[in-house]
Amino acid sequence: MPLPFSLHDGVTLRLLRPGDGAALADAYSRNRDHLAPWEPARTEAFFTAERQTAQVFAGLREHEAGRQWPLVLERSGEIVGRVNVNDVVGGVFQNGHLGYWVDVGLAGRGIMSAAVHATVALARDDLGLHRLQAATLPHNTASQRVLERAGFERIGTAPQYLRIAGEWQDHLLFQRILPATGTNRA
C-alpha cells in the first residue's frame, strides 16, 4: 500500500516525519482529556514540542530498524491522530502490535476504521506480517468496534495487562491473521 494513503473527510494516513514534533505536541495537547482514560498517565513534559520531537526521532529509528511503523493521520496540515504498528517481530512469529487514536472532533466518523483497514493492508503487503494483535480496555467499546470491523477477533482477556490512567488495568486481546501474500520476511 503506497503511503501517504487518502482515507476520507480529507484525512491522510502517512509515515511520521522528522518535523512532526510540534504538530504532535499540539495534537496531544488538544486531545489530552479525550485520551487520558485510554493511555498511560502523562507528565507535563510529554505535551511539549521538545518531548514529541524526541519521540519522533526514536520512532523513526525503530522504523529504520524494522521494529515499528509510526504513522499519523493528517488533515489540512494538522495531525489528527496516530496509528502505530509496534514491536514488529519477524522470523517464525511475523507479528506486530497495533495502537491508534483519532482526534476527539473526528471520532465516530469512520476515519479510524478506514485507517485500521489501511494499516492491516500495510502490515500484510508491505511488512509481510502474518498476524496483528491489539488490546483494548473492556469498556472501550468504540475501539472494539473498530477492530471488529477490520476483521479482528477477540482471543482472550489479559488481567492487569497495561498501566493505563495510572492503574494496572485488564485488557481484551484481539488478533487478525493476515493471509499470506508471498512477501513474508524470514
C-alpha positions as MATLAB code, in Angstrom:
seq = 'MPLPFSLHDGVTLRLLRPGDGAALADAYSRNRDHLAPWEPARTEAFFTAERQTAQVFAGLREHEAGRQWPLVLERSGEIVGRVNVNDVVGGVFQNGHLGYWVDVGLAGRGIMSAAVHATVALARDDLGLHRLQAATLPHNTASQRVLERAGFERIGTAPQYLRIAGEWQDHLLFQRILPATGTNRA';
ca = [
       0.000    0.000    0.000;
       1.605    3.274   -1.008;
       1.850    5.989    1.636;
       0.505    8.573    2.030;
      -2.934    6.981    1.753;
      -6.100    9.059    1.459;
      -8.886    7.958    3.817;
     -11.949   10.254    3.815;
     -13.076   13.631    5.217;
      -9.749   14.982    3.909;
      -7.702   12.746    6.248;
      -4.490   11.135    5.035;
      -2.524    8.300    6.636;
       1.228    8.814    6.315;
       4.540    7.889    7.864;
       5.789   10.071   10.704;
       8.302   12.734    9.571;
      11.253   14.354   11.378;
       9.484   17.746   11.539;
       6.298   16.425   13.211;
       7.241   17.097   16.851;
       5.439   20.428   17.304;
       2.338   19.238   15.436;
       2.220   16.096   17.593;
       2.531   18.186   20.746;
      -0.415   20.276   19.537;
      -2.461   17.154   18.743;
      -1.767   15.533   22.114;
      -2.479   18.785   23.957;
      -5.740   19.311   22.070;
      -6.814   15.725   22.866;
      -5.411   15.492   26.381;
      -8.744   14.937   28.159;
     -10.077   12.725   25.350;
      -7.064   10.373   25.528;
      -6.453   10.370   29.303;
      -8.739    7.395   30.127;
      -7.129    5.229   27.421;
      -3.413    5.966   27.740;
      -0.646    5.878   30.354;
      -0.583    8.803   32.776;
       1.419   11.564   31.096;
       3.778   14.133   32.602;
       3.579   17.768   31.552;
       6.784   17.274   29.558;
       5.026   14.752   27.291;
       2.902   17.556   25.809;
       5.867   19.703   24.760;
       7.308   20.035   21.270;
      10.713   19.049   22.638;
       9.481   15.715   24.039;
       7.437   14.946   20.945;
      10.402   15.747   18.705;
      12.491   13.270   20.695;
       9.660   10.714   20.388;
       9.541   11.272   16.618;
      13.251   10.552   16.227;
      13.012    7.488   18.494;
      10.082    6.193   16.437;
      11.902    6.796   13.154;
      14.972    4.928   14.468;
      12.729    1.985   15.370;
      11.170    2.223   11.913;
      14.580    2.128   10.218;
      15.401   -0.972   12.305;
      12.171   -2.634   11.121;
      10.614   -2.764   14.599;
       7.912   -0.094   14.208;
       5.714    1.661   11.661;
       4.886    5.063   13.206;
       2.007    6.597   11.265;
      -0.023    9.779   11.650;
      -3.411   10.921   10.472;
      -3.195   14.346    8.879;
      -5.919   16.760    7.775;
      -5.245   20.174    6.270;
      -1.656   20.062    7.540;
      -2.715   19.255   11.118;
      -2.024   15.920   12.847;
      -5.372   14.486   13.941;
      -4.406   11.023   15.132;
      -1.901    8.203   15.293;
      -1.696    4.621   14.123;
       1.307    2.551   15.119;
       2.452   -0.958   14.432;
       4.885   -1.553   17.300;
       7.014   -4.444   18.495;
       7.329   -5.862   14.982;
       8.937   -9.292   15.156;
       9.996  -11.278   12.102;
      11.278  -14.822   11.904;
       8.787  -17.511   12.777;
       6.436  -15.022   14.517;
       5.796  -12.274   11.895;
       3.747  -10.240   14.382;
       3.077   -6.631   15.296;
       1.045   -4.764   17.922;
      -1.490   -2.224   16.665;
      -2.286    1.001   18.520;
      -4.320    4.018   17.421;
      -6.296    7.133   18.325;
      -8.186    9.855   16.485;
      -8.894   13.491   17.349;
     -11.965   13.984   19.519;
     -13.503   16.209   16.813;
     -13.299   13.390   14.250;
     -14.360   10.450   16.424;
     -17.359    8.455   15.254;
     -16.971    9.273   11.543;
     -15.380    6.003   10.436;
     -11.963    7.577    9.986;
     -10.235    5.243   12.412;
     -11.959    2.215   10.898;
     -10.611    3.258    7.481;
      -7.152    3.880    8.946;
      -7.048    0.454   10.626;
      -8.181   -1.236    7.385;
      -5.359    0.554    5.534;
      -2.864   -0.398    8.243;
      -3.901   -4.052    8.014;
      -3.120   -3.925    4.274;
       0.217   -2.240    5.017;
       1.101   -4.877    7.633;
       0.245   -7.701    5.242;
       1.557   -6.353    1.941;
       4.482   -4.122    2.920;
       5.623   -5.531    6.278;
       4.858   -9.150    5.345;
       3.324   -9.843    8.737;
       1.288  -12.947    9.481;
      -0.561  -11.505   12.477;
      -1.552   -8.206   14.045;
      -2.677   -8.007   17.632;
      -4.348   -5.263   19.631;
      -5.652   -4.746   23.156;
      -8.461   -2.558   24.470;
      -9.829   -1.721   27.862;
     -13.022   -3.740   28.446;
     -15.176   -0.578   28.495;
     -13.660    0.861   25.275;
     -16.445   -0.403   23.048;
     -15.705    2.123   20.296;
     -12.196    0.738   19.866;
     -13.529   -2.814   19.924;
     -15.962   -1.951   17.098;
     -13.073   -0.556   15.042;
     -11.168   -3.806   15.457;
     -14.178   -6.000   14.692;
     -14.929   -4.002   11.505;
     -11.336   -4.630   10.423;
     -11.686   -8.397   10.865;
     -10.018   -8.782   14.262;
     -11.312  -11.473   16.581;
     -11.288  -11.431   20.357;
      -8.906  -14.073   21.702;
      -8.963  -13.510   25.443;
      -8.544  -11.274   28.449;
      -5.233  -10.229   29.991;
      -5.536   -9.317   33.689;
      -3.651   -6.169   34.734;
      -2.147   -6.003   31.236;
      -1.114   -2.337   30.992;
      -0.806    0.601   33.354;
      -3.410    2.966   31.908;
      -4.541    6.215   33.542;
      -2.249    5.398   36.468;
      -3.701    1.940   37.229;
      -2.935   -1.613   36.118;
      -5.977   -2.486   34.035;
      -7.360   -5.599   32.398;
      -7.489   -5.625   28.601;
      -9.360   -7.577   25.976;
      -6.982   -9.098   23.423;
      -7.701   -9.197   19.691;
      -5.856  -10.592   16.692;
      -6.127  -10.636   12.942;
      -4.394  -13.373   10.984;
      -3.231  -11.920    7.674;
      -3.440  -14.125    4.596;
      -0.048  -14.904    3.103;
       0.891  -12.824    0.076;
       4.276  -14.385   -0.582;
       6.070  -11.334    0.843;
       6.624  -12.562    4.398;
      10.078  -11.872    5.737;
      12.063  -14.639    7.395;
];
